[in-house]
Amino acid sequence: MAANQNSIQGPAASNGNASRLDSEFQLVSSLAKLQELERKIHELRQFMPQGLLEPLVPIANPNKATVNNPVAETPRVLRANLDETARARVADVQHFQSLWRDPELKSVWDHVESRINESNGQMMQPTGKWERDYDVLLKELSQEENSKIEQRQREDEEAERATAQSADGEWQKVLERFTERGVPGVRVNAENGADSLAVALVRVGVVFLLKGIPGPGTPVSEWEVSIQTGSRALTKMEISILDCVGSRPRKWDLTFLLDMVSSYADIKQTPCVKCTRLTNDGAQLPTLRRPQPNQQFAEGQPRIYAFDALHSGCA
Ligand SMILES: [Zn+2]
């Protein structure tokens, strides 16, 4: 089982550098950066004078004129080209400096310096070539680590699901807790004797019907969602909402579902987290809901999930 903190987010988001203090990972990451620096040094060597004088090349040797580096038509154009080339080279040098001063490399330089001091100023003798491509190795290690995290998350969720489904009356407790919170704009009605609920978003005029689907050994193995329309057809907005809710994770989890459908209670006032607008160019509201990244939940406390709103085109 998980420690006292669980994350529902995928590995990419929950997997910041701070959590990667694994030493092999650190070593490979530092070596990859050193390799990148070395590549840059070779590039920088070409700057003087070839790089800076590039616009002169087609003038001295018209055979070398290209679409990207044509013969300058006037001295003024040539001057502008030389200026632009110089600015681009300065930017390259600045980029190199920022790589060099990367906080991760600081510890590498410190290490190198202490080794040189230990050996009385004797420089370490490298073999002169890179034995491995650390960029590739780093990618492999990242993938390995991410799949480990995913595996752990799957196991955690499986354990949660098993607990939630182990006892009769579990979802009724979830519903009770949700009702007690009194989420504004949301009214829930349970149908007596049936595993189904109606969740009304009073300000939006949408009523979700949640139906518990029984599974082997459990009264509710997952929740199915529809929208009550009576005789009318679903609106475009409702179809889009149902698409999003229907493709949610944790389909067994009523807490997650109730928080997700409630997050639509203010859809007409909730702007998109990506473009920060309420309606997009197609006059559509943000109908997508994505669990906020890196939500932490204390063990033993009832969870409350928070969602980000997005337009379907902004995902
Ligand atoms: Zn948007």
py3Dmol code that shows the C-alpha trace and the ligand (Angstrom):
import py3Dmol

protein = """\
ATOM      1  CA  MET A   1       0.000   0.000   0.000  1.00  0.00           C
ATOM      2  CA  ALA A   2       1.013   3.579  -0.538  1.00  0.00           C
ATOM      3  CA  ALA A   3       2.598   5.740   2.077  1.00  0.00           C
ATOM      4  CA  ASN A   4       0.471   8.461   3.549  1.00  0.00           C
ATOM      5  CA  GLN A   5       0.463  10.397   0.309  1.00  0.00           C
ATOM      6  CA  ASN A   6      -1.111   9.291  -2.919  1.00  0.00           C
ATOM      7  CA  SER A   7      -1.098  10.958  -6.246  1.00  0.00           C
ATOM      8  CA  ILE A   8      -3.627  10.360  -8.976  1.00  0.00           C
ATOM      9  CA  GLN A   9      -1.483  11.960 -11.624  1.00  0.00           C
ATOM     10  CA  GLY A  10       0.592  10.158 -14.219  1.00  0.00           C
ATOM     11  CA  PRO A  11       4.344   9.809 -13.811  1.00  0.00           C
ATOM     12  CA  ALA A  12       5.248  12.688 -16.100  1.00  0.00           C
ATOM     13  CA  ALA A  13       3.684  15.253 -13.810  1.00  0.00           C
ATOM     14  CA  SER A  14       4.447  13.760 -10.421  1.00  0.00           C
ATOM     15  CA  ASN A  15       7.972  12.934 -11.291  1.00  0.00           C
ATOM     16  CA  GLY A  16       9.917  16.141 -10.755  1.00  0.00           C
ATOM     17  CA  ASN A  17      13.673  16.282 -10.538  1.00  0.00           C
ATOM     18  CA  ALA A  18      13.471  16.726  -6.782  1.00  0.00           C
ATOM     19  CA  SER A  19      12.179  13.187  -6.358  1.00  0.00           C
ATOM     20  CA  ARG A  20      14.959  11.765  -8.518  1.00  0.00           C
ATOM     21  CA  LEU A  21      17.803  11.701  -6.074  1.00  0.00           C
ATOM     22  CA  ASP A  22      18.588   8.186  -7.129  1.00  0.00           C
ATOM     23  CA  SER A  23      22.343   8.362  -7.644  1.00  0.00           C
ATOM     24  CA  GLU A  24      22.590   6.387 -10.880  1.00  0.00           C
ATOM     25  CA  PHE A  25      19.970   8.619 -12.411  1.00  0.00           C
ATOM     26  CA  GLN A  26      21.832  11.701 -11.215  1.00  0.00           C
ATOM     27  CA  LEU A  27      25.098  10.455 -12.643  1.00  0.00           C
ATOM     28  CA  VAL A  28      23.652   9.672 -16.042  1.00  0.00           C
ATOM     29  CA  SER A  29      21.804  12.976 -16.125  1.00  0.00           C
ATOM     30  CA  SER A  30      24.988  14.895 -15.308  1.00  0.00           C
ATOM     31  CA  LEU A  31      26.972  12.954 -17.899  1.00  0.00           C
ATOM     32  CA  ALA A  32      24.313  13.687 -20.516  1.00  0.00           C
ATOM     33  CA  LYS A  33      24.642  17.381 -19.745  1.00  0.00           C
ATOM     34  CA  LEU A  34      28.431  17.217 -19.990  1.00  0.00           C
ATOM     35  CA  GLN A  35      28.103  15.490 -23.335  1.00  0.00           C
ATOM     36  CA  GLU A  36      25.780  18.227 -24.512  1.00  0.00           C
ATOM     37  CA  LEU A  37      28.291  20.851 -23.333  1.00  0.00           C
ATOM     38  CA  GLU A  38      31.049  19.168 -25.260  1.00  0.00           C
ATOM     39  CA  ARG A  39      28.936  19.139 -28.410  1.00  0.00           C
ATOM     40  CA  LYS A  40      28.298  22.854 -27.892  1.00  0.00           C
ATOM     41  CA  ILE A  41      31.998  23.563 -27.467  1.00  0.00           C
ATOM     42  CA  HIS A  42      32.660  22.040 -30.889  1.00  0.00           C
ATOM     43  CA  GLU A  43      29.942  24.241 -32.326  1.00  0.00           C
ATOM     44  CA  LEU A  44      31.322  27.345 -30.635  1.00  0.00           C
ATOM     45  CA  ARG A  45      34.743  26.679 -32.162  1.00  0.00           C
ATOM     46  CA  GLN A  46      33.222  27.280 -35.595  1.00  0.00           C
ATOM     47  CA  PHE A  47      31.996  30.748 -34.607  1.00  0.00           C
ATOM     48  CA  MET A  48      35.299  32.548 -34.999  1.00  0.00           C
ATOM     49  CA  PRO A  49      35.654  33.591 -37.660  1.00  0.00           C
ATOM     50  CA  GLN A  50      33.529  31.367 -39.941  1.00  0.00           C
ATOM     51  CA  GLY A  51      30.250  31.729 -38.071  1.00  0.00           C
ATOM     52  CA  LEU A  52      30.433  35.494 -37.751  1.00  0.00           C
ATOM     53  CA  LEU A  53      31.471  36.040 -41.336  1.00  0.00           C
ATOM     54  CA  GLU A  54      28.952  33.701 -42.898  1.00  0.00           C
ATOM     55  CA  PRO A  55      27.186  36.498 -44.863  1.00  0.00           C
ATOM     56  CA  LEU A  56      30.506  37.233 -46.630  1.00  0.00           C
ATOM     57  CA  VAL A  57      30.935  33.665 -47.866  1.00  0.00           C
ATOM     58  CA  PRO A  58      28.624  33.931 -50.919  1.00  0.00           C
ATOM     59  CA  ILE A  59      30.252  37.264 -51.888  1.00  0.00           C
ATOM     60  CA  ALA A  60      33.742  35.765 -51.861  1.00  0.00           C
ATOM     61  CA  ASN A  61      32.538  32.553 -53.418  1.00  0.00           C
ATOM     62  CA  PRO A  62      29.214  32.827 -55.322  1.00  0.00           C
ATOM     63  CA  ASN A  63      29.115  29.043 -55.707  1.00  0.00           C
ATOM     64  CA  LYS A  64      28.404  28.817 -51.987  1.00  0.00           C
ATOM     65  CA  ALA A  65      25.311  31.044 -52.082  1.00  0.00           C
ATOM     66  CA  THR A  66      22.234  29.243 -50.722  1.00  0.00           C
ATOM     67  CA  VAL A  67      18.577  30.140 -50.195  1.00  0.00           C
ATOM     68  CA  ASN A  68      19.351  30.773 -46.523  1.00  0.00           C
ATOM     69  CA  ASN A  69      22.582  32.600 -47.207  1.00  0.00           C
ATOM     70  CA  PRO A  70      22.272  34.456 -50.545  1.00  0.00           C
ATOM     71  CA  VAL A  71      24.580  37.172 -51.884  1.00  0.00           C
ATOM     72  CA  ALA A  72      23.564  40.411 -50.137  1.00  0.00           C
ATOM     73  CA  GLU A  73      21.944  42.749 -52.632  1.00  0.00           C
ATOM     74  CA  THR A  74      23.211  46.015 -51.120  1.00  0.00           C
ATOM     75  CA  PRO A  75      25.802  47.012 -48.506  1.00  0.00           C
ATOM     76  CA  ARG A  76      22.932  47.919 -46.202  1.00  0.00           C
ATOM     77  CA  VAL A  77      21.506  44.384 -46.462  1.00  0.00           C
ATOM     78  CA  LEU A  78      24.962  42.930 -45.913  1.00  0.00           C
ATOM     79  CA  ARG A  79      25.404  45.051 -42.793  1.00  0.00           C
ATOM     80  CA  ALA A  80      22.018  43.921 -41.472  1.00  0.00           C
ATOM     81  CA  ASN A  81      22.914  40.263 -42.174  1.00  0.00           C
ATOM     82  CA  LEU A  82      26.229  40.619 -40.339  1.00  0.00           C
ATOM     83  CA  ASP A  83      24.428  42.214 -37.370  1.00  0.00           C
ATOM     84  CA  GLU A  84      21.869  39.445 -37.281  1.00  0.00           C
ATOM     85  CA  THR A  85      24.545  36.743 -37.504  1.00  0.00           C
ATOM     86  CA  ALA A  86      26.469  38.347 -34.646  1.00  0.00           C
ATOM     87  CA  ARG A  87      23.329  38.511 -32.490  1.00  0.00           C
ATOM     88  CA  ALA A  88      22.538  34.849 -33.173  1.00  0.00           C
ATOM     89  CA  ARG A  89      26.093  33.844 -32.213  1.00  0.00           C
ATOM     90  CA  VAL A  90      25.944  35.870 -28.997  1.00  0.00           C
ATOM     91  CA  ALA A  91      22.670  34.122 -28.139  1.00  0.00           C
ATOM     92  CA  ASP A  92      24.389  30.765 -28.757  1.00  0.00           C
ATOM     93  CA  VAL A  93      27.190  31.722 -26.391  1.00  0.00           C
ATOM     94  CA  GLN A  94      24.692  32.810 -23.748  1.00  0.00           C
ATOM     95  CA  HIS A  95      22.860  29.521 -24.108  1.00  0.00           C
ATOM     96  CA  PHE A  96      26.140  27.704 -23.614  1.00  0.00           C
ATOM     97  CA  GLN A  97      26.835  29.753 -20.481  1.00  0.00           C
ATOM     98  CA  SER A  98      23.444  28.918 -19.029  1.00  0.00           C
ATOM     99  CA  LEU A  99      24.083  25.205 -19.658  1.00  0.00           C
ATOM    100  CA  TRP A 100      27.463  25.545 -18.002  1.00  0.00           C
ATOM    101  CA  ARG A 101      25.971  27.233 -14.928  1.00  0.00           C
ATOM    102  CA  ASP A 102      23.123  24.740 -14.616  1.00  0.00           C
ATOM    103  CA  PRO A 103      22.627  24.044 -10.872  1.00  0.00           C
ATOM    104  CA  GLU A 104      22.969  20.309 -11.506  1.00  0.00           C
ATOM    105  CA  LEU A 105      26.382  20.837 -13.084  1.00  0.00           C
ATOM    106  CA  LYS A 106      27.566  22.949 -10.155  1.00  0.00           C
ATOM    107  CA  SER A 107      27.980  19.797  -8.073  1.00  0.00           C
ATOM    108  CA  VAL A 108      29.817  18.181 -10.986  1.00  0.00           C
ATOM    109  CA  TRP A 109      32.289  21.087 -11.230  1.00  0.00           C
ATOM    110  CA  ASP A 110      32.729  21.003  -7.443  1.00  0.00           C
ATOM    111  CA  HIS A 111      33.474  17.302  -7.652  1.00  0.00           C
ATOM    112  CA  VAL A 112      36.000  17.773 -10.455  1.00  0.00           C
ATOM    113  CA  GLU A 113      37.697  20.552  -8.528  1.00  0.00           C
ATOM    114  CA  SER A 114      37.983  18.502  -5.354  1.00  0.00           C
ATOM    115  CA  ARG A 115      39.439  15.594  -7.343  1.00  0.00           C
ATOM    116  CA  ILE A 116      42.031  17.912  -8.888  1.00  0.00           C
ATOM    117  CA  ASN A 117      42.896  19.270  -5.448  1.00  0.00           C
ATOM    118  CA  GLU A 118      43.200  15.753  -4.037  1.00  0.00           C
ATOM    119  CA  SER A 119      45.640  14.820  -6.781  1.00  0.00           C
ATOM    120  CA  ASN A 120      47.752  17.949  -6.234  1.00  0.00           C
ATOM    121  CA  GLY A 121      46.647  19.715  -9.372  1.00  0.00           C
ATOM    122  CA  GLN A 122      47.111  16.677 -11.603  1.00  0.00           C
ATOM    123  CA  MET A 123      44.365  16.747 -14.245  1.00  0.00           C
ATOM    124  CA  MET A 124      42.305  13.634 -14.767  1.00  0.00           C
ATOM    125  CA  GLN A 125      43.104  11.968 -18.080  1.00  0.00           C
ATOM    126  CA  PRO A 126      40.018  11.011 -20.030  1.00  0.00           C
ATOM    127  CA  THR A 127      40.144   8.446 -22.835  1.00  0.00           C
ATOM    128  CA  GLY A 128      39.242  11.212 -25.284  1.00  0.00           C
ATOM    129  CA  LYS A 129      35.931   9.772 -26.391  1.00  0.00           C
ATOM    130  CA  TRP A 130      32.516   9.110 -24.895  1.00  0.00           C
ATOM    131  CA  GLU A 131      31.965   5.432 -24.237  1.00  0.00           C
ATOM    132  CA  ARG A 132      28.187   5.731 -24.099  1.00  0.00           C
ATOM    133  CA  ASP A 133      25.526   8.035 -25.415  1.00  0.00           C
ATOM    134  CA  TYR A 134      24.240   9.348 -22.104  1.00  0.00           C
ATOM    135  CA  ASP A 135      21.323  11.107 -23.696  1.00  0.00           C
ATOM    136  CA  VAL A 136      19.926   7.752 -24.796  1.00  0.00           C
ATOM    137  CA  LEU A 137      20.810   6.089 -21.504  1.00  0.00           C
ATOM    138  CA  LEU A 138      19.040   8.873 -19.612  1.00  0.00           C
ATOM    139  CA  LYS A 139      15.880   8.378 -21.679  1.00  0.00           C
ATOM    140  CA  GLU A 140      15.943   4.643 -20.985  1.00  0.00           C
ATOM    141  CA  LEU A 141      16.364   5.222 -17.257  1.00  0.00           C
ATOM    142  CA  SER A 142      13.506   7.752 -17.240  1.00  0.00           C
ATOM    143  CA  GLN A 143      11.195   5.315 -18.983  1.00  0.00           C
ATOM    144  CA  GLU A 144      12.127   2.577 -16.571  1.00  0.00           C
ATOM    145  CA  GLU A 145      11.466   4.819 -13.611  1.00  0.00           C
ATOM    146  CA  ASN A 146       8.163   6.047 -15.033  1.00  0.00           C
ATOM    147  CA  SER A 147       6.919   2.534 -15.627  1.00  0.00           C
ATOM    148  CA  LYS A 148       7.827   1.637 -12.037  1.00  0.00           C
ATOM    149  CA  ILE A 149       5.790   4.607 -10.807  1.00  0.00           C
ATOM    150  CA  GLU A 150       2.880   3.657 -13.048  1.00  0.00           C
ATOM    151  CA  GLN A 151       3.005   0.101 -11.770  1.00  0.00           C
ATOM    152  CA  ARG A 152       2.964   1.328  -8.170  1.00  0.00           C
ATOM    153  CA  GLN A 153       0.015   3.613  -8.919  1.00  0.00           C
ATOM    154  CA  ARG A 154      -1.888   0.746 -10.516  1.00  0.00           C
ATOM    155  CA  GLU A 155      -1.282  -1.406  -7.439  1.00  0.00           C
ATOM    156  CA  ASP A 156      -2.355   1.407  -5.114  1.00  0.00           C
ATOM    157  CA  GLU A 157      -5.547   2.003  -7.044  1.00  0.00           C
ATOM    158  CA  GLU A 158      -6.273  -1.732  -7.139  1.00  0.00           C
ATOM    159  CA  ALA A 159      -5.947  -1.876  -3.350  1.00  0.00           C
ATOM    160  CA  GLU A 160      -8.238   1.138  -2.950  1.00  0.00           C
ATOM    161  CA  ARG A 161     -10.789  -0.372  -5.288  1.00  0.00           C
ATOM    162  CA  ALA A 162     -10.753  -3.659  -3.400  1.00  0.00           C
ATOM    163  CA  THR A 163     -11.344  -1.830  -0.098  1.00  0.00           C
ATOM    164  CA  ALA A 164     -14.154   0.277  -1.549  1.00  0.00           C
ATOM    165  CA  GLN A 165     -15.908  -2.786  -2.948  1.00  0.00           C
ATOM    166  CA  SER A 166     -15.322  -5.090  -0.012  1.00  0.00           C
ATOM    167  CA  ALA A 167     -18.280  -4.025   2.086  1.00  0.00           C
ATOM    168  CA  ASP A 168     -21.948  -3.430   1.407  1.00  0.00           C
ATOM    169  CA  GLY A 169     -23.060   0.139   1.954  1.00  0.00           C
ATOM    170  CA  GLU A 170     -19.683   1.627   1.035  1.00  0.00           C
ATOM    171  CA  TRP A 171     -20.993   3.910  -1.681  1.00  0.00           C
ATOM    172  CA  GLN A 172     -23.869   5.038   0.566  1.00  0.00           C
ATOM    173  CA  LYS A 173     -21.226   6.293   3.012  1.00  0.00           C
ATOM    174  CA  VAL A 174     -19.482   8.145   0.196  1.00  0.00           C
ATOM    175  CA  LEU A 175     -22.798   9.718  -0.765  1.00  0.00           C
ATOM    176  CA  GLU A 176     -23.507  10.703   2.830  1.00  0.00           C
ATOM    177  CA  ARG A 177     -20.141  12.440   3.142  1.00  0.00           C
ATOM    178  CA  PHE A 178     -20.690  14.209  -0.161  1.00  0.00           C
ATOM    179  CA  THR A 179     -24.185  15.419   0.838  1.00  0.00           C
ATOM    180  CA  GLU A 180     -22.843  16.718   4.164  1.00  0.00           C
ATOM    181  CA  ARG A 181     -20.375  18.924   2.311  1.00  0.00           C
ATOM    182  CA  GLY A 182     -23.304  20.802   0.744  1.00  0.00           C
ATOM    183  CA  VAL A 183     -21.531  21.608  -2.537  1.00  0.00           C
ATOM    184  CA  PRO A 184     -23.195  24.792  -3.902  1.00  0.00           C
ATOM    185  CA  GLY A 185     -25.391  24.318  -6.953  1.00  0.00           C
ATOM    186  CA  VAL A 186     -25.468  20.523  -6.631  1.00  0.00           C
ATOM    187  CA  ARG A 187     -28.445  18.440  -5.461  1.00  0.00           C
ATOM    188  CA  VAL A 188     -28.223  14.669  -5.123  1.00  0.00           C
ATOM    189  CA  ASN A 189     -31.171  12.275  -4.891  1.00  0.00           C
ATOM    190  CA  ALA A 190     -30.741   8.588  -4.238  1.00  0.00           C
ATOM    191  CA  GLU A 191     -33.379   6.248  -5.545  1.00  0.00           C
ATOM    192  CA  ASN A 192     -34.636   3.995  -2.799  1.00  0.00           C
ATOM    193  CA  GLY A 193     -33.511   0.433  -3.053  1.00  0.00           C
ATOM    194  CA  ALA A 194     -31.581   0.900  -6.275  1.00  0.00           C
ATOM    195  CA  ASP A 195     -27.925   1.575  -6.886  1.00  0.00           C
ATOM    196  CA  SER A 196     -28.604   4.772  -8.722  1.00  0.00           C
ATOM    197  CA  LEU A 197     -28.418   8.489  -8.107  1.00  0.00           C
ATOM    198  CA  ALA A 198     -29.618  11.678  -9.748  1.00  0.00           C
ATOM    199  CA  VAL A 199     -27.192  14.599  -9.487  1.00  0.00           C
ATOM    200  CA  ALA A 200     -28.782  17.913 -10.471  1.00  0.00           C
ATOM    201  CA  LEU A 201     -26.651  20.934 -11.341  1.00  0.00           C
ATOM    202  CA  VAL A 202     -29.297  23.526 -10.572  1.00  0.00           C
ATOM    203  CA  ARG A 203     -27.603  26.540 -12.179  1.00  0.00           C
ATOM    204  CA  VAL A 204     -26.795  24.696 -15.391  1.00  0.00           C
ATOM    205  CA  GLY A 205     -30.052  22.779 -15.716  1.00  0.00           C
ATOM    206  CA  VAL A 206     -28.307  19.431 -16.189  1.00  0.00           C
ATOM    207  CA  VAL A 207     -29.292  16.250 -14.324  1.00  0.00           C
ATOM    208  CA  PHE A 208     -26.773  13.395 -14.327  1.00  0.00           C
ATOM    209  CA  LEU A 209     -28.008   9.870 -13.713  1.00  0.00           C
ATOM    210  CA  LEU A 210     -25.399   7.661 -12.067  1.00  0.00           C
ATOM    211  CA  LYS A 211     -26.053   3.955 -12.148  1.00  0.00           C
ATOM    212  CA  GLY A 212     -24.053   1.373 -10.219  1.00  0.00           C
ATOM    213  CA  ILE A 213     -23.186  -1.665 -12.312  1.00  0.00           C
ATOM    214  CA  PRO A 214     -22.835  -4.836 -10.231  1.00  0.00           C
ATOM    215  CA  GLY A 215     -19.744  -6.993 -10.628  1.00  0.00           C
ATOM    216  CA  PRO A 216     -18.575 -10.361  -9.320  1.00  0.00           C
ATOM    217  CA  GLY A 217     -18.780 -10.307  -5.511  1.00  0.00           C
ATOM    218  CA  THR A 218     -19.701  -6.633  -5.317  1.00  0.00           C
ATOM    219  CA  PRO A 219     -22.973  -4.686  -5.640  1.00  0.00           C
ATOM    220  CA  VAL A 220     -21.237  -1.904  -7.609  1.00  0.00           C
ATOM    221  CA  SER A 221     -18.109  -2.551  -9.651  1.00  0.00           C
ATOM    222  CA  GLU A 222     -18.354   0.687 -11.623  1.00  0.00           C
ATOM    223  CA  TRP A 223     -20.599   3.686 -12.254  1.00  0.00           C
ATOM    224  CA  GLU A 224     -22.296   4.436 -15.526  1.00  0.00           C
ATOM    225  CA  VAL A 225     -23.256   8.045 -16.302  1.00  0.00           C
ATOM    226  CA  SER A 226     -26.031   9.474 -18.458  1.00  0.00           C
ATOM    227  CA  ILE A 227     -27.868  12.787 -18.620  1.00  0.00           C
ATOM    228  CA  GLN A 228     -31.611  13.028 -18.068  1.00  0.00           C
ATOM    229  CA  THR A 229     -33.224  14.793 -20.993  1.00  0.00           C
ATOM    230  CA  GLY A 230     -36.865  13.661 -21.020  1.00  0.00           C
ATOM    231  CA  SER A 231     -37.963  13.782 -24.617  1.00  0.00           C
ATOM    232  CA  ARG A 232     -35.473  16.335 -25.909  1.00  0.00           C
ATOM    233  CA  ALA A 233     -32.142  15.481 -27.504  1.00  0.00           C
ATOM    234  CA  LEU A 234     -28.806  16.019 -25.754  1.00  0.00           C
ATOM    235  CA  THR A 235     -27.246  19.421 -26.379  1.00  0.00           C
ATOM    236  CA  LYS A 236     -23.791  19.736 -27.876  1.00  0.00           C
ATOM    237  CA  MET A 237     -22.464  20.761 -24.443  1.00  0.00           C
ATOM    238  CA  GLU A 238     -24.053  17.741 -22.769  1.00  0.00           C
ATOM    239  CA  ILE A 239     -22.606  15.351 -25.350  1.00  0.00           C
ATOM    240  CA  SER A 240     -19.162  16.839 -24.793  1.00  0.00           C
ATOM    241  CA  ILE A 241     -19.508  16.572 -20.992  1.00  0.00           C
ATOM    242  CA  LEU A 242     -20.679  12.945 -21.225  1.00  0.00           C
ATOM    243  CA  ASP A 243     -17.707  12.122 -23.466  1.00  0.00           C
ATOM    244  CA  CYS A 244     -15.332  13.487 -20.866  1.00  0.00           C
ATOM    245  CA  VAL A 245     -17.039  11.899 -17.846  1.00  0.00           C
ATOM    246  CA  GLY A 246     -17.360   8.584 -19.704  1.00  0.00           C
ATOM    247  CA  SER A 247     -13.601   8.437 -20.299  1.00  0.00           C
ATOM    248  CA  ARG A 248     -12.652   9.215 -16.695  1.00  0.00           C
ATOM    249  CA  PRO A 249     -10.241   7.038 -14.692  1.00  0.00           C
ATOM    250  CA  ARG A 250     -11.308   5.311 -11.428  1.00  0.00           C
ATOM    251  CA  LYS A 251     -14.706   4.265 -12.754  1.00  0.00           C
ATOM    252  CA  TRP A 252     -15.348   2.336  -9.520  1.00  0.00           C
ATOM    253  CA  ASP A 253     -14.822   5.459  -7.399  1.00  0.00           C
ATOM    254  CA  LEU A 254     -18.042   7.329  -6.522  1.00  0.00           C
ATOM    255  CA  THR A 255     -16.107  10.039  -4.663  1.00  0.00           C
ATOM    256  CA  PHE A 256     -14.153  10.831  -7.816  1.00  0.00           C
ATOM    257  CA  LEU A 257     -17.306  10.777  -9.961  1.00  0.00           C
ATOM    258  CA  LEU A 258     -19.356  13.027  -7.652  1.00  0.00           C
ATOM    259  CA  ASP A 259     -16.532  15.574  -7.479  1.00  0.00           C
ATOM    260  CA  MET A 260     -16.090  15.386 -11.241  1.00  0.00           C
ATOM    261  CA  VAL A 261     -19.748  15.974 -12.137  1.00  0.00           C
ATOM    262  CA  SER A 262     -20.018  18.702  -9.453  1.00  0.00           C
ATOM    263  CA  SER A 263     -17.110  20.508 -11.101  1.00  0.00           C
ATOM    264  CA  TYR A 264     -19.558  21.335 -13.911  1.00  0.00           C
ATOM    265  CA  ALA A 265     -21.903  23.202 -11.520  1.00  0.00           C
ATOM    266  CA  ASP A 266     -20.279  26.520 -12.475  1.00  0.00           C
ATOM    267  CA  ILE A 267     -19.420  25.684 -16.071  1.00  0.00           C
ATOM    268  CA  LYS A 268     -20.905  28.975 -17.235  1.00  0.00           C
ATOM    269  CA  GLN A 269     -18.508  30.938 -14.996  1.00  0.00           C
ATOM    270  CA  THR A 270     -15.397  28.724 -15.078  1.00  0.00           C
ATOM    271  CA  PRO A 271     -12.744  29.805 -17.614  1.00  0.00           C
ATOM    272  CA  CYS A 272     -10.358  27.419 -19.312  1.00  0.00           C
ATOM    273  CA  VAL A 273      -7.067  26.954 -17.435  1.00  0.00           C
ATOM    274  CA  LYS A 274      -5.134  26.912 -20.714  1.00  0.00           C
ATOM    275  CA  CYS A 275      -6.467  29.890 -22.706  1.00  0.00           C
ATOM    276  CA  THR A 276      -8.094  31.582 -19.651  1.00  0.00           C
ATOM    277  CA  ARG A 277     -11.200  32.379 -21.695  1.00  0.00           C
ATOM    278  CA  LEU A 278     -14.746  31.280 -20.941  1.00  0.00           C
ATOM    279  CA  THR A 279     -15.827  30.547 -24.494  1.00  0.00           C
ATOM    280  CA  ASN A 280     -13.517  29.617 -27.335  1.00  0.00           C
ATOM    281  CA  ASP A 281     -13.758  30.754 -30.965  1.00  0.00           C
ATOM    282  CA  GLY A 282     -16.462  28.162 -31.551  1.00  0.00           C
ATOM    283  CA  ALA A 283     -18.523  29.689 -28.688  1.00  0.00           C
ATOM    284  CA  GLN A 284     -17.993  26.470 -26.682  1.00  0.00           C
ATOM    285  CA  LEU A 285     -17.614  26.398 -22.899  1.00  0.00           C
ATOM    286  CA  PRO A 286     -14.731  24.445 -21.303  1.00  0.00           C
ATOM    287  CA  THR A 287     -16.368  21.010 -21.159  1.00  0.00           C
ATOM    288  CA  LEU A 288     -13.260  18.982 -20.324  1.00  0.00           C
ATOM    289  CA  ARG A 289     -12.340  18.209 -16.733  1.00  0.00           C
ATOM    290  CA  ARG A 290      -8.887  17.012 -15.788  1.00  0.00           C
ATOM    291  CA  PRO A 291      -7.886  16.098 -12.215  1.00  0.00           C
ATOM    292  CA  GLN A 292      -5.543  18.796 -10.963  1.00  0.00           C
ATOM    293  CA  PRO A 293      -1.955  17.559 -11.112  1.00  0.00           C
ATOM    294  CA  ASN A 294      -0.149  16.400  -7.993  1.00  0.00           C
ATOM    295  CA  GLN A 295      -3.099  16.374  -5.638  1.00  0.00           C
ATOM    296  CA  GLN A 296      -2.072  14.931  -2.304  1.00  0.00           C
ATOM    297  CA  PHE A 297      -4.456  13.127  -0.003  1.00  0.00           C
ATOM    298  CA  ALA A 298      -3.924  12.401   3.650  1.00  0.00           C
ATOM    299  CA  GLU A 299      -4.365   8.766   4.617  1.00  0.00           C
ATOM    300  CA  GLY A 300      -7.628   8.031   6.416  1.00  0.00           C
ATOM    301  CA  GLN A 301      -9.214  11.354   5.420  1.00  0.00           C
ATOM    302  CA  PRO A 302     -12.085  11.491   2.935  1.00  0.00           C
ATOM    303  CA  ARG A 303     -10.748  12.718  -0.389  1.00  0.00           C
ATOM    304  CA  ILE A 304     -11.959  15.738  -2.278  1.00  0.00           C
ATOM    305  CA  TYR A 305     -10.836  15.820  -5.898  1.00  0.00           C
ATOM    306  CA  ALA A 306     -10.253  19.124  -7.670  1.00  0.00           C
ATOM    307  CA  PHE A 307     -10.495  19.478 -11.444  1.00  0.00           C
ATOM    308  CA  ASP A 308      -9.164  21.879 -14.053  1.00  0.00           C
ATOM    309  CA  ALA A 309     -11.575  23.084 -16.752  1.00  0.00           C
ATOM    310  CA  LEU A 310     -10.432  23.059 -20.389  1.00  0.00           C
ATOM    311  CA  HIS A 311     -11.920  23.546 -23.835  1.00  0.00           C
ATOM    312  CA  SER A 312     -11.824  20.408 -25.913  1.00  0.00           C
ATOM    313  CA  GLY A 313      -9.412  22.176 -28.286  1.00  0.00           C
ATOM    314  CA  CYS A 314      -7.166  23.324 -25.441  1.00  0.00           C
ATOM    315  CA  ALA A 315      -6.381  19.885 -23.994  1.00  0.00           C
TER     316      ALA A 315
END
"""
ligand_1 = """\
1
ZN
Zn -9.327 27.067 -23.653
"""
view = py3Dmol.view(width=600, height=400)
view.addModel(protein, "pdb")
view.setStyle({"model": 0}, {"cartoon": {"style": "trace"}})
view.addModel(ligand_1, "xyz")
view.setStyle({"model": 1}, {"stick": {}})
view.zoomTo()
view.show()
